[in-house]
Each structure stands twice: as structure tokens, then as C-alpha cells.
Amino acid sequence: MTEPPELWATRIKPERAPRVVREEDGGWWFVDGIRTNSFQGGVQSGKRFERPDQLGHAGRFADVRPGSYLPAEHIKDNEADGIYGSAL
């Protein structure tokens, strides 16, 4: 599951809201001014088994599979993998 970059922008006071800062190596979440994590999990789907040489420490939201943030796409990804039930 991956939160879209603008998710918190309208739900929390701007000075406290988690936000994404685009840096050279990818997009990073900042919370209370502290850099936390990137989108690496959402862009590495399947690579850890089939292409471990392509794993990285950062990623960009534009490269995240839609199934990690759109429910209908998540179901399609699950079905493609032979998964017919999941819980988030």
C-alpha cells in the first residue's frame, strides 16, 4: 500500500502534514521536517525475486504500480498473481 503524495496536504495543518520532497534520487516523505522513506517498495514489485540487481533505496511515485494505491488495480494485480483475497 502506498499513499499518494498529496494525501495529507488537505487533511492536516500544513506545518505538520507529511509531504513528499523530490530529490535527485527519488521522492522522499518528510514528517515534521525529518526525511523518512521513499517509494522504493512500490517500484520494486517482483524485482526482489526476479531481478535483485535492480533493487534500490529510493523511488519516485510516478513509477509506483497503480495497484498499490487504487483498489480496482490492486484487485487486478492480486488476480494476476493468483491471489483471490487480501487484507490491508
Summary of the structure (lengths in Angstrom):
residues: 88
radius of gyration: 14.5
end to end distance: 7.6
largest distance: 42.8
contacts: 201
relative contact order: 0.16
helix: 31%
strand: 18%
